[in-house]
Amino acid sequence: MLDLCLIRQTMPYVYILKCADDSYYVGRTVDIERRLAQHQDGTFGGYTAARRPVELKWHQLFQTEDEAFKMERRLKDWSRAKKEAVIAGEFERLHEIATEYRHRQDARKKAKR
């Protein structure tokens, strides 16, 4: 019988961190505890190293690396409002937020004319 812990160690997570400057960071890993520690102590480098401490706000386990990669890319492109809806578990609001954004964009275009 396969050890469930070993299976989970190879399954990827996508996660959202809230940084000390109130920004969000989106990433993925197969070892969420180790990666969070790397972000906290600055050894991961990059964006979060200068924005510590960080707080894990959301994470989800995926079946495949491809699924996790696609979700990470999607979340990175999303607005702050959509990321906050995901963090709050308000997935039904995602469409509403996108629609509101499109309406604001359309109004700006009309105002420029």
Residue frames as a rotation matrix with the C-alpha (Angstrom) as fourth column:
MET 1
0.581 0.814 0.000 0.00
0.814 -0.581 0.000 0.00
0.000 0.000 -1.000 0.00
LEU 2
-0.174 -0.631 0.756 1.34
0.583 -0.685 -0.438 3.45
0.794 0.364 0.487 -0.93
ASP 3
-0.399 -0.057 -0.915 2.02
0.857 -0.379 -0.350 5.87
-0.327 -0.924 0.200 1.88
LEU 4
0.588 0.744 0.319 -0.41
0.805 -0.577 -0.138 8.81
0.081 0.337 -0.938 1.57
CYS 5
0.637 -0.429 -0.640 2.26
0.058 -0.801 0.595 11.21
-0.769 -0.417 -0.485 2.86
LEU 6
-0.457 -0.852 0.254 4.65
0.309 0.116 0.944 10.18
-0.834 0.510 0.210 0.06
ILE 7
-0.127 0.509 0.851 1.95
0.991 0.035 0.126 10.69
0.034 0.860 -0.509 -2.57
ARG 8
0.836 0.510 -0.200 1.14
0.530 -0.846 0.057 14.16
-0.140 -0.154 -0.978 -1.23
GLN 9
0.223 -0.837 -0.500 4.82
0.152 -0.476 0.866 15.15
-0.963 -0.269 0.021 -1.25
THR 10
-0.732 -0.510 0.452 4.86
0.489 0.070 0.870 14.78
-0.475 0.857 0.198 -5.02
MET 11
0.147 0.847 0.512 1.56
0.978 -0.202 0.055 16.55
0.150 0.492 -0.857 -5.65
PRO 12
-0.731 -0.538 0.419 1.86
0.524 -0.837 -0.160 20.27
0.437 0.103 0.894 -6.33
TYR 13
0.094 0.673 -0.734 0.29
0.861 -0.424 -0.279 23.07
-0.499 -0.606 -0.619 -4.34
VAL 14
-0.252 -0.095 0.963 -0.60
0.507 -0.861 0.048 26.53
0.824 0.500 0.265 -5.58
TYR 15
0.016 0.175 -0.984 -0.53
0.988 -0.152 -0.011 29.15
-0.151 -0.973 -0.176 -2.86
ILE 16
0.345 0.091 0.934 -1.13
0.290 -0.957 -0.014 32.84
0.893 0.276 -0.356 -2.18
LEU 17
-0.253 -0.491 -0.833 0.97
0.967 -0.098 -0.235 34.73
0.034 -0.865 0.500 0.35
LYS 18
0.862 0.358 0.359 0.21
0.323 -0.933 0.157 38.14
0.391 -0.019 -0.920 1.79
CYS 19
-0.118 -0.993 0.025 3.40
0.753 -0.105 -0.650 40.15
0.648 -0.058 0.760 2.15
ALA 20
-0.286 -0.097 -0.953 4.29
0.875 -0.432 -0.218 42.72
-0.391 -0.896 0.209 4.80
ASP 21
-0.942 -0.086 -0.325 3.69
-0.035 -0.936 0.349 45.52
-0.334 0.340 0.879 2.25
ASP 22
-0.137 0.989 0.053 0.10
-0.312 0.008 -0.950 44.24
-0.940 -0.147 0.307 1.80
SER 23
-0.114 0.058 -0.992 0.81
-0.991 0.065 0.118 42.82
0.071 0.996 0.050 -1.68
TYR 24
0.694 0.375 0.615 0.07
-0.402 0.910 -0.101 39.26
-0.597 -0.177 0.782 -2.74
TYR 25
-0.425 -0.808 -0.409 2.48
-0.887 0.282 0.365 36.67
-0.180 0.518 -0.836 -4.09
VAL 26
0.751 0.654 0.089 1.33
-0.599 0.733 -0.323 33.56
-0.276 0.189 0.942 -5.99
GLY 27
-0.343 -0.901 -0.265 3.51
-0.939 0.334 0.083 30.46
0.014 0.277 -0.961 -6.29
ARG 28
0.790 0.532 -0.305 3.54
-0.523 0.844 0.118 26.68
0.321 0.066 0.945 -6.49
THR 29
-0.377 -0.890 0.256 5.50
-0.904 0.293 -0.311 23.91
0.202 -0.348 -0.915 -4.80
VAL 30
0.122 0.382 -0.916 5.32
-0.096 0.923 0.372 20.25
0.988 0.043 0.149 -3.84
ASP 31
-0.238 -0.240 -0.941 6.43
0.892 0.330 -0.310 21.00
0.385 -0.913 0.135 -0.24
ILE 32
0.440 0.566 0.697 4.29
0.324 -0.824 0.465 23.81
0.838 0.022 -0.546 1.15
GLU 33
0.928 -0.104 -0.357 5.85
0.335 -0.184 0.924 23.84
-0.161 -0.977 -0.136 4.64
ARG 34
0.012 -0.999 0.035 9.42
0.864 0.028 0.503 24.04
-0.504 0.024 0.863 3.31
ARG 35
-0.263 -0.092 0.960 8.54
0.793 -0.587 0.161 26.70
0.549 0.804 0.228 0.75
LEU 36
0.763 0.574 0.298 6.76
0.274 -0.705 0.655 28.85
0.585 -0.418 -0.695 3.33
ALA 37
0.685 -0.595 -0.420 9.83
0.494 -0.043 0.868 28.61
-0.535 -0.802 0.265 5.60
GLN 38
-0.283 -0.808 0.517 12.03
0.946 -0.147 0.289 29.67
-0.158 0.571 0.806 2.66
HIS 39
0.136 0.412 0.901 9.82
0.520 -0.804 0.289 32.69
0.844 0.429 -0.323 2.02
GLN 40
0.940 0.315 -0.129 9.84
0.259 -0.414 0.873 33.57
0.222 -0.854 -0.471 5.74
ASP 41
0.510 -0.806 -0.299 13.62
0.453 -0.044 0.891 33.40
-0.731 -0.590 0.342 6.17
GLY 42
0.589 -0.192 -0.785 14.37
-0.541 -0.816 -0.206 35.05
-0.600 0.546 -0.585 2.82
THR 43
-0.396 -0.820 0.414 16.27
-0.208 0.519 0.829 32.09
-0.894 0.243 -0.376 1.30
PHE 44
0.240 0.528 0.815 13.77
0.745 0.438 -0.503 31.77
-0.622 0.728 -0.288 -1.54
GLY 45
-0.775 -0.606 -0.176 14.83
0.397 -0.686 0.610 35.22
-0.491 0.403 0.773 -2.74
GLY 46
-0.624 0.482 0.615 13.00
0.627 -0.161 0.762 37.25
0.467 0.861 -0.202 -5.31
TYR 47
-0.141 0.696 0.704 9.80
0.032 -0.707 0.706 39.17
0.990 0.122 0.077 -4.65
THR 48
0.763 0.612 -0.208 9.07
0.190 0.095 0.977 38.05
0.618 -0.785 -0.043 -1.10
ALA 49
0.016 -0.843 -0.538 12.62
0.906 0.240 -0.349 38.37
0.423 -0.482 0.767 0.28
ALA 50
-0.892 -0.362 0.269 12.23
0.263 -0.902 -0.342 42.14
0.367 -0.234 0.900 0.70
ARG 51
-0.288 0.882 0.374 8.57
-0.594 -0.471 0.653 41.93
0.752 -0.034 0.659 1.78
ARG 52
-0.285 0.103 -0.953 8.78
0.528 0.847 -0.066 39.74
0.800 -0.522 -0.296 4.88
PRO 53
-0.766 0.020 0.643 7.15
-0.129 0.974 -0.184 38.54
-0.630 -0.224 -0.744 6.94
VAL 54
-0.633 0.592 -0.499 4.68
-0.581 0.062 0.811 36.74
0.511 0.804 0.305 4.72
GLU 55
-0.457 0.592 0.664 1.45
-0.544 0.405 -0.735 35.01
-0.704 -0.697 0.137 5.65
LEU 56
-0.980 0.190 0.064 -0.03
0.179 0.693 0.698 32.00
0.088 0.695 -0.713 3.88
LYS 57
-0.577 0.811 -0.100 -3.56
-0.701 -0.554 -0.450 33.08
-0.420 -0.189 0.888 2.94
TRP 58
0.628 0.776 -0.047 -4.68
-0.659 0.499 -0.563 30.28
-0.414 0.385 0.825 0.61
HIS 59
-0.626 -0.755 -0.194 -3.41
-0.728 0.477 0.492 27.02
-0.279 0.449 -0.849 -0.84
GLN 60
0.613 0.788 0.053 -4.80
-0.687 0.565 -0.457 24.18
-0.390 0.244 0.888 -2.89
LEU 61
-0.373 -0.677 0.635 -3.43
-0.259 0.733 0.629 20.76
-0.891 0.070 -0.449 -3.75
PHE 62
0.328 0.429 -0.841 -3.54
-0.920 -0.056 -0.388 19.69
-0.213 0.901 0.377 -7.42
GLN 63
0.828 0.083 0.554 -3.39
-0.042 0.995 -0.087 16.27
-0.559 0.049 0.828 -9.02
THR 64
0.482 -0.655 0.582 -0.80
0.876 0.358 -0.323 17.17
0.003 0.665 0.746 -11.66
GLU 65
-0.391 -0.734 -0.555 1.99
0.609 -0.659 0.441 19.68
-0.690 -0.166 0.705 -12.18
ASP 66
-0.785 0.138 0.604 0.25
0.516 -0.393 0.761 20.85
0.342 0.909 0.238 -15.36
GLU 67
0.301 0.953 -0.009 -2.97
0.738 -0.227 0.636 21.69
0.604 -0.198 -0.772 -13.48
ALA 68
0.411 -0.221 -0.885 -0.99
0.763 -0.447 0.466 23.55
-0.498 -0.867 -0.015 -10.81
PHE 69
-0.687 -0.725 0.044 1.04
0.605 -0.537 0.588 25.46
-0.403 0.430 0.808 -13.40
LYS 70
-0.471 0.591 0.655 -2.11
0.578 -0.355 0.735 26.59
0.667 0.725 -0.174 -15.20
MET 71
0.600 0.718 -0.352 -3.78
0.727 -0.307 0.614 27.73
0.333 -0.625 -0.706 -11.97
GLU 72
0.031 -0.676 -0.736 -0.65
0.753 -0.469 0.462 29.58
-0.657 -0.568 0.495 -10.84
ARG 73
-0.839 -0.351 0.415 -0.45
0.544 -0.552 0.633 31.44
0.007 0.757 0.654 -14.16
ARG 74
-0.042 0.926 0.376 -4.16
0.635 -0.266 0.725 32.29
0.772 0.269 -0.576 -13.99
LEU 75
0.624 0.305 -0.719 -3.94
0.780 -0.301 0.549 33.62
-0.049 -0.904 -0.426 -10.42
LYS 76
-0.364 -0.851 -0.379 -0.84
0.755 -0.508 0.416 35.69
-0.546 -0.135 0.827 -11.15
ASP 77
-0.813 0.076 0.577 -2.79
0.439 -0.571 0.694 37.55
0.382 0.818 0.431 -13.84
TRP 78
0.138 0.981 -0.133 -5.83
0.829 -0.041 0.558 38.17
0.543 -0.187 -0.819 -11.66
SER 79
0.039 0.009 0.999 -6.67
-0.230 -0.973 0.018 41.42
0.972 -0.230 -0.036 -9.94
ARG 80
-0.901 -0.333 0.278 -6.30
-0.295 0.000 -0.955 41.93
0.318 -0.943 -0.099 -6.22
ALA 81
-0.193 0.922 0.334 -10.10
-0.967 -0.122 -0.223 41.70
-0.165 -0.366 0.916 -5.87
LYS 82
0.544 0.386 -0.745 -10.21
-0.588 0.809 -0.011 38.30
0.599 0.444 0.667 -7.56
LYS 83
-0.425 -0.747 -0.511 -7.31
-0.007 0.567 -0.823 36.99
0.905 -0.346 -0.246 -5.43
GLU 84
-0.843 0.135 0.520 -9.13
-0.537 -0.261 -0.802 38.17
0.027 -0.956 0.293 -2.31
ALA 85
0.263 0.959 -0.102 -12.31
-0.960 0.271 0.073 36.40
0.098 0.079 0.992 -3.44
VAL 86
0.256 -0.272 -0.928 -10.32
-0.171 0.932 -0.320 33.16
0.951 0.241 0.192 -3.81
ILE 87
-0.791 -0.610 0.039 -8.75
-0.106 0.073 -0.992 33.66
0.602 -0.789 -0.122 -0.37
ALA 88
-0.581 0.654 0.485 -12.21
-0.784 -0.288 -0.550 34.21
-0.220 -0.699 0.680 1.13
GLY 89
-0.840 0.258 0.477 -13.58
0.280 0.960 -0.026 31.14
-0.465 0.112 -0.878 -0.67
GLU 90
0.091 0.894 -0.439 -16.06
-0.097 -0.431 -0.897 33.34
-0.991 0.124 0.048 -2.55
PHE 91
-0.740 -0.493 0.457 -15.60
0.318 0.343 0.884 31.69
-0.592 0.800 -0.097 -5.93
GLU 92
0.092 0.875 0.476 -19.08
0.967 0.035 -0.253 32.70
-0.238 0.484 -0.842 -7.05
ARG 93
0.633 0.123 -0.765 -17.90
0.170 -0.985 -0.018 36.36
-0.756 -0.118 -0.644 -6.98
LEU 94
-0.388 -0.911 0.139 -15.16
0.369 -0.015 0.929 35.85
-0.845 0.412 0.342 -9.60
HIS 95
-0.317 0.351 0.881 -17.51
0.941 -0.004 0.339 36.35
0.122 0.936 -0.329 -12.55
GLU 96
0.749 0.645 -0.152 -19.08
0.663 -0.730 0.164 39.41
-0.006 -0.224 -0.975 -10.91
ILE 97
0.338 -0.716 -0.611 -15.64
0.172 -0.591 0.788 40.99
-0.925 -0.371 -0.077 -10.30
ALA 98
-0.622 -0.585 0.521 -14.59
0.576 0.109 0.810 40.35
-0.530 0.804 0.269 -13.90
THR 99
0.070 0.754 0.653 -17.82
0.964 -0.220 0.151 41.85
0.258 0.619 -0.742 -15.21
GLU 100
0.816 0.191 -0.546 -17.40
0.418 -0.847 0.328 44.96
-0.400 -0.496 -0.771 -13.05
TYR 101
-0.133 -0.957 -0.256 -13.83
0.242 -0.282 0.929 45.35
-0.961 0.062 0.269 -14.32
ARG 102
-0.555 -0.019 0.831 -14.97
0.825 0.117 0.553 45.12
-0.108 0.993 -0.049 -17.96
HIS 103
0.529 0.822 0.210 -17.67
0.828 -0.554 0.085 47.74
0.186 0.129 -0.974 -17.36
ARG 104
0.602 -0.392 -0.695 -15.10
0.196 -0.772 0.605 50.12
-0.774 -0.501 -0.388 -15.83
GLN 105
-0.508 -0.824 0.250 -12.78
0.409 0.025 0.912 49.57
-0.758 0.566 0.325 -18.80
ASP 106
-0.213 0.531 0.820 -15.61
0.961 -0.036 0.273 50.26
0.175 0.846 -0.503 -21.26
ALA 107
0.798 0.525 -0.297 -16.55
0.585 -0.793 0.170 53.45
-0.146 -0.309 -0.940 -19.39
ARG 108
0.155 -0.827 -0.540 -12.94
0.163 -0.517 0.840 54.66
-0.974 -0.219 0.055 -19.52
LYS 109
-0.641 -0.371 0.672 -12.78
0.674 0.147 0.724 54.04
-0.367 0.917 0.156 -23.26
LYS 110
0.228 0.823 0.521 -16.01
0.930 -0.342 0.133 55.98
0.287 0.454 -0.843 -23.82
ALA 111
0.753 0.033 -0.657 -14.75
0.409 -0.805 0.429 58.85
-0.515 -0.592 -0.620 -21.65
LYS 112
-0.285 -0.949 -0.132 -11.61
0.351 -0.232 0.907 59.17
-0.892 0.213 0.399 -23.80
ARG 113
-0.300 0.217 0.929 -13.64
0.953 0.113 0.281 59.66
-0.044 0.970 -0.241 -26.99
